[in-house]
Amino acid sequence: MNSFNQVKISRSALLHNYRICQQAAGGAAIMPLVKADGYGHGMIDCARVFAGQGAAAFGVAEAREGVELRAAGITQPILVLVGVIPDTLRSIVEAGLTPVVTDAAVLPELSRVAGMYETEVGLHIKLDAGMGRQGVLPAEFVRTVQRVRQLPYLRIDGVMAHFPMSDDRRSQNSALVLDTFLKTTRALADYGLDGCCLHLANSGGLFYVAGSRLDMVRSGIALYGYYPDGADGRKNAAPPLLQPAMRFVTRVIQVRTLEAGHGLGYCHQFTTTRLSRIAVLPVGYEDGYLRILSNRARVLIHGQRAPVVGRISMNLTLVDVTDLDQAVQPGEEVVLLGRQGDEEISADEIADWMGTISYEVLCLFGNLNARTMVE
Ligand SMILES: *Cc1c(COP(=O)(O)O)cnc(C)c1O
């Protein structure tokens, strides 16, 4: 039996966004990031859609996700970005995943495990060119390259780094990171490795940092239809614009008529000031519709905006539908995220209400609810 709350992912929006990324990438290959279950859009479904468009590789956080993608028939290289440590090496080698090495200390064990399987493992080295989170420091880079080359069964297929603030078009930081990355990786030529895959750009790099596309770009949020700098990014972008791929819908289960002065829900965070029509929705913080949205969010009914009133509880949310043109009926569709008629509520707008970014909204809604892909 289906939940009242449904996340719907538009395949045509994913395809449209892929094409926009491809155009922006020029000749560079595209590696879609499908971690966090495809930012809430479904890792396997999204990987299949992007693979069909020629994606060169995929990025996941943990080895476990890569193993799942392999089991689903994804044949492209799958880069494991997080947790390439002795515990995960056997799974990585067995599934033919591409380890992203952030610390040379893991190399001897990786070589040993690859030897056990009698297979040469192609790895990518992650350089800390300014992100300050993980990765080999520039001063350690050459030593790390040498270490790989001393060990059997290992091959360097790529070198990457990550931008800390490429979503900020005015920041000087990205040019510095790009410069550090290019200068440091120049040493690869001394080892006959100048042909290996260099990649640095995320969605922000792709759109905003000139010269950062290199051999491959790692697109995440843009593929799902959002700009890394949120609503500002959308406002400043030249058409064709990215199309948000996710909708989150529920429906009205009851409509109540209440007199003025009626306190609503926990703590009576809202009290009616007039004769009111209040729609009851079967959605709450359990479904990722977080409590911080209480008395703050808007939803769409009949293609019109209606305010959430009172506290959002675990499974119930109230909406004031008094001002809608037509009387709301039980069973009618309510859009929490996405388009209905001519109106739209974006993840950027919801993120603004929540004090966060679209990424978090998409992960929350997408990963806590029943999800289907639609055309
Ligand atoms: C998640 C991730 C990306 C994608 O970033 P977006 O801003 O979503 O495009 C790129 N590179 C790395 C290393 C990541 O972890």
The ligand as an ORCA input file, in Angstrom:
! r2SCAN-3c Opt
* xyz 0 1
  C      29.764     15.845     -3.890
  C      31.006     16.150     -4.615
  C      30.993     16.837     -5.833
  C      29.734     17.432     -6.443
  O      29.499     18.714     -5.925
  P      28.249     19.571     -6.445
  O      28.405     20.876     -5.757
  O      27.029     18.850     -6.006
  O      28.364     19.648     -7.908
  C      32.171     16.962     -6.516
  N      33.328     16.475     -6.011
  C      33.392     15.853     -4.824
  C      34.696     15.365     -4.322
  C      32.239     15.678     -4.082
  O      32.308     15.057     -2.908
*
